[in-house]
């Protein structure tokens, strides 16, 4: 295969594989989001950090845009290149470098899948606090770079909160280690070192500020006991008030996961499994909880949580747990309660964070869009963290016939979510058109981008930068 001058230069740097044939590049045009794809000029499959440095340096010298990807399973469009760009494929950087049981850390390369990491940790009686919604096939680097929430966790918050430090190749080709590892002899053990949190600057940046080449994650002992239970509430307001009480009264210590389900999801699951069930008896909102820890601690917390829920009209709704949630957690398939639709369609995923009191308004936005755009299937769900919740609007559509229309509808929905106080946590290209609404905050990000990447080669247009 004959390579261009750039391809020959990159291939000659080491073990990187350079792809320039249009057929080979088809799979690099886009991720699984609704965001438009591009036509890259080349893809570089890096096999070492040296390959990453060489690729970034060459792209910067030639002022060619560079985008980073691994599994490409994100729904935010952060891996979608512009025309003529180079795509740096980090999926072959897939080594688990170290599991430090003394420090409680795993040091991994970005292409390591969560399936491989969980399997290795499991052999040592360890696990992760948060796992991405893309499950076993998702990569650690992809989740970190795109600010993947993961399943969320009232105990461990979100994916980014479980990061202890990073190694990053800056747009100049220089290497940076964040947190305690900024001191060469100290290594990774603390997220914060001198000055501000530079680790956080690269979380959710989608490669726009540098290429993540190593990730230090906190690991935790596998709990001895796990159980799930579901509480039903008469409306979204009472469910939201209960969530606030749950978090403020510190009843989440043994809750590893919590998910909120709207009435459409509840009805679909319950009536699908039990057609004779009285629809009028269904709760409007369900909060499904996954508790883990010592058996007696979980039993104590469950009793306290159920007692607190009764103050807000909450009742035990074991049927939803029996037919859906318990299996979902046991099989680690998480909260995709609408997964059956994937057999015949794609989905747009609009992800945001909100205060608990915003939950009813969040679901009203979804209900309004169901009426305005009945040609799509609209769904919504929540995951709990230590404070507030993260939500996702899920829009199922026929990609062959409805792609342009669903993009317009999704952008309108994004603006409506911003209008009721929902803040995007996973942005990429999907939320990029709305970034101007963040005023001085976004302007400051743009100045950081200019300082680190004066030639503007790293993931241009991502995050509106």
N, C-alpha and C positions, 0 to 999 in steps of 0.2 A: 504494500500500500504506500503510495507516494504522499508525503506530508508537505504542508506548506512550510515556509521558512520558520514561522513561529512554532509549528508542530515539531519540526526537526530540532529546534532549540530546546523545547520543553522535554522532548523524549531523550535528548542527549544529556540531560541534567542528572539522570539516575534511573530508577526503576519505574517511573511513571509511564502509564499507557496513555497515548494520545489518540483520540478518535476524531476524525474530521469528515468521514463519509456521512451523507445526509441520512441514510438509513440508520446508521449507528446512533445518530443524534436525535432521532424521533422521541426516544424515551426521556430525553433531557429537556423537552420543551415546556413541561409544566408539572405541577404536583397534582393533588386530588381536589384542589379548590376550584371555584368558579372563575378565578382570575384568568385573563388571557395568557396564553403561553407565547414564547418567542422562538426565534430560529437562531440558536447559537452557532458560532463558527467552529467551535471545538469543545470537546470534553476531555478533561485530564483526570484519569483515575490515579489518585495519589496513593503510594504504598509506604510512604515515610513522611516524617515531618520535613525532611530536606526537600521532598517533592513539593510540599505545600509552599515552603519558602521560595523555591525556584519559580513556581507558577505565579505566586503573588508578585515577586520581583519583576518577572518578565512582563506581566500584565500592566504593572505600574509604569515601567519604563516605556512601554508602547502606548500607554493610556487606553487600554482595551478593558471594557467592563468585565468584572469577574463576579460570578455568583457561586454559592456553595450549596451542595445538597448531599444527602446520604440516601435514605430509603425513599424520600419524596412522598411520604404519606401524610404530610401536613395539609390542613384545610385553609391555610391563610395566604397562599400564593407567594410565600417568601422565597421559594426556590425557583420561581419562574423567571428566566432570563429575558433580557431585551435582545433584539436582533443583533447578530454579530458578536455577541458576548462569548466569553469562555465560561464553561461550567466546571467547577472543581468538585469532583466526586470523591467524597471522604469515606465511602462505604467500605473500602478495603483497609482503612485504618481501624481495625476491629479487635485490638488486643485488650484483654483485661491485664493491665500492667502490674497491679498489686492490690491485694486485699489485706489491709493493715488492721488486724483485729485489736491491737493495742490502742490505736488511735480511733478505731471505729470508722474507718474510711475505705472506700474503693476508689482506686485511680484507674481510669479507663480512657481509651481513645474514643473519638466521636462516633465511629462506625459500629461500636459494640451495640448489639441489640439487647433490649431489656430481657428477652427470653434467655439469652446466653448468660447475662449477668445474674438474673434471678436463680437460674439453675446452679451456677457456681456458688452463689451465696447460700443457697438452700443446703448444699452439701456441708456447709459449715454452721448450720443452724442460724443463719442470718437472713435478713431480707431488706427491702427498701421501704421507706415510709410512703412514697408516692410513686405510682406507675402510670405511664401515659395511656390515654384512651385508645391509642393505636395498638396497644397490647404488645405481645411478644415480638412482633416484627419491627416495631418502632425502634429507632436508634437513640442512644443517649444524647449524642450531639445534636440531632434534629430537634429533640424535645427542648434542650437547653437553649439552642440558638433561636427557636421560634417562640420561646416563652410558653411552652406547652404547660397547661395547668396540670396535666395528669388527671388522676381521678379526684384530686383534691383530698384534703384530710383535715378534719377538725383538730386532729392531734399534730400533724406535721405541716399543715398549711398547703403549699403547692410545690411543684417541681423545683422552682428557683430557690426556695427556702432550704432545700436539701443539698444545695451546692456549697461546698467548703472552699473552693478555689478553682482557678482555670489557668491553663497555658494557652496563649493566643499569639498567632502570627499577625502583626500589625500590617497595615497597607504598605508600609515602607519595607517589609520583609524582616523587621526586627522582632525578636521574641520577647514576650511579656508574661510573667507569672504574677498572679494576683493573690491577695491575702497574705498569710504567713509565709508562703513559698516565695514571696518577693525577696526574702533573705535566703540565699542559696542553701545554706546549711540547715535551715529550719524545716523546710519541706511543708507539705500541706497539713494543717491541723486547725487553722482558724480562718474564718471568712474575712475578718477585718484585721488590718494591719495599720500602718501609719496612714493618716489622711482618710479620705472618703472611700466608699465601697466601690473599688474598680471592678470587682467581680460582677456586681449588678449592672454595670454599664453595658456588658456584652450579652446579658440575658435578654432575649427578645429582640436583639438587634438584627437577626436574620443575616448575619455576615456582613452587615453594612459598615461595621467598625473594625472588623478583623476576622480571622479564621480561627475558631476554637480547635485546638489539637489535643488537649488533655482536659479531663474533667475529674475533680475530686468530689465524690458524693458521700454523705453520711450513710452509714448502714446501721441496722438495728437488730437485736435478737428477735427471732421468730416468736410470736406470742404462743403461749401454751394452749390457749383456748380461743375459739372464735364462735360467735353466734350473730344472727341477723334478726331484726324485727322491724315492723312497719307500723307507723301511726297514721291514722286518717283524720283529716280536719274538714270542717264544713265549708271553709272558704279560704282564699289566699291570705286574707288579712290575719285570720287567727293563726294560720300556719307560720306566717312571717313573725308574728309576735312571739310565738313559741320558740322559734329559732333564736331570736334575740335573747330570750330568757335562758335558753340552753347554753348559749355562749357566755353571757355575762355572769351566770351563776357557776361557771366553771364545771359544767357537767359533761365536758367533751374529752376528758383525759384518756379514756379508754375507747373513744370512737375513732377508728381509723378511716372511716368513710361514711359519708352521708349524702343522699341524693333526694331531690325534690321532684315529684312527678305531677304533671297537670292532669286535668280530668280526662282529656282525650287518650292519654297513655294508659291511665287507670282503666278506662272503659274497654280499650282495645285488648288489654291483657286479660282482664277478668271475664268479660263476656266471651272472648275468644276461647277461653278454657272452660267457662261455666255458662253456656248460653241461657240457661234457665234463671240465672241470677237477676234479681230485681235491680234494674238500672237506677231507680230512684233511691236505692239504699247505698249507692256508691259515694264515697267521700269526694269532695271537689279537689282536694290536694292531699298527696301522700308524702310523708317523709320516711324514707327507708334508711336504716342505720345498721352499720357493721361494727360490732364491738369486739375488741380483742384484748387479751391480757390474762391475768390470773382468774380462774373460774369464779372465785368468791368476789373479786373486785368488779367483774363484769355483771354479776348478779345484783350486787349492791347498786351499781350505777344505773342498771336497767330499771330497777324499782323506782329510783329517784326520778329518772327521766319520764317514765310513764305517769307517775304522780304529778309531775309538773305539766305534762301535756294535757291532763284532764282539766286543768285550770283554764285552758284555751279551747275547750271543746274537743280535744283530741281523744281518739279511741284506738285500741289495739285493732289493727286490720291484718290479721294473720294470713288471710287468703292471698293477698298480694305478695306477701313474702313466700308463701308456699308455692305459688304457680310461677313466680318470676324472680324476685330479688335474691332469694337464697341461692338459687342455681346460678344466677348471674355472678354472685360473689365467689361461689365455690369454683366456678370455671374460669374466673378472672376475665369475663367478657365485659364487665363494667356496666356503664349505664346506657348503652345503645338500645333503648327499648323499642326503637323503630327499625332494627336491623333488617327485618324482613323486606323492607322496601328496596334494599340495595340490589335485590335480584332483578329489579326491572327499572332502576333509575339511579341517578347520582344525587348527591345532596350538597347544598351550600350550608356552611357552618359559620354562624356569626357569633363570636365569643366575646363576652363582656363580664365585668364585675359590677356589683351593686351593693348598696347598703340594704339591710333587711327590709326596711320600710318601702323600698322600691319594688319589691317582688310583685305585689298586685299590679303595678303599672307595667312591669315587664310582661306579664301574661296578657294584659289588655292589648299591648302592641301586637302580640301574636294573634289574638282573637280578631283584632281589626284587620290584620293582613289576610286572615282566612276568608273574611268577607270580601275584601278588595280584590284578592287574587285567588279565587277558588280553583284555578287551573293547577295550582301547586299544592302539595301536602305540607302543611306547616305544623311544626312540633316545637316543643320547648322543654328544657330540663335545667335543673340546678344541681350544683355540688357545694357542699358545706366546707368552710375553712374555719379558722379560729375566730374570725370576725367577718361578718358579711357573708356573701355567697358569690359564686361564679355561675354564670348562666350561659346557655347556648340556644340560639334560635336555629332550628334545623329545617331546611327547605328542600324537599325532595322534588326532583324534576326529571323530565326526559331530555337528556343532553342533546340528542340529535335534533329535536324539534323546538326545545324551549330555552336553550342556553342564553341567547341574547336577552330574552324577556326576563328570565330569572335574575340575571345580573342587574337589570334596571330595578326590579322589585327588591332585590337584596340591598342595593345601595340606598333606596328609599327607606327600607326598614332600619338600616344602620343609623341613618339620620334621626329616625323616630326614637330609637333606643338612646341615642345621645341626648335627645330632648327630654327624656324622662329621668335622666341621671345615671344611665348605664355607661361604664367606661371600658373601652376595649382593652383586653389584656393580651391578645394574640393578634397582631395587626397585619404584618406582611403587606401584600398588595390590596387585600380586601377592604381594609379600613383606610388605606392611604389617602383617598380623596377627601376624607374628613379631618385629616390631621391639622389643617389650618384652624380648626375650632379650638385647638389647645393653645393658641396664642403664644405667649412668652415661653411656655414650656417647650413647645415644638421648635421655636426659634433658637432656644438654647441647645437643643439636640442638633440642629443644623450647624451651629457654630462648632460644636464638638466634632461633628462629622468633617467639617472643613479643616479643622486643625489636624485630625488624625489622617485624613484622606484627601489631601489638597487636590489631587487629580480626579477625585470623584469616581474611582474605578470600582469600589466595593458595593455591589448590589444596588446600583442607582435605581431610584424610584421606590424602593422598598421603604416603608414607613413614611412615605412622602418626602424622603431626603434625596 
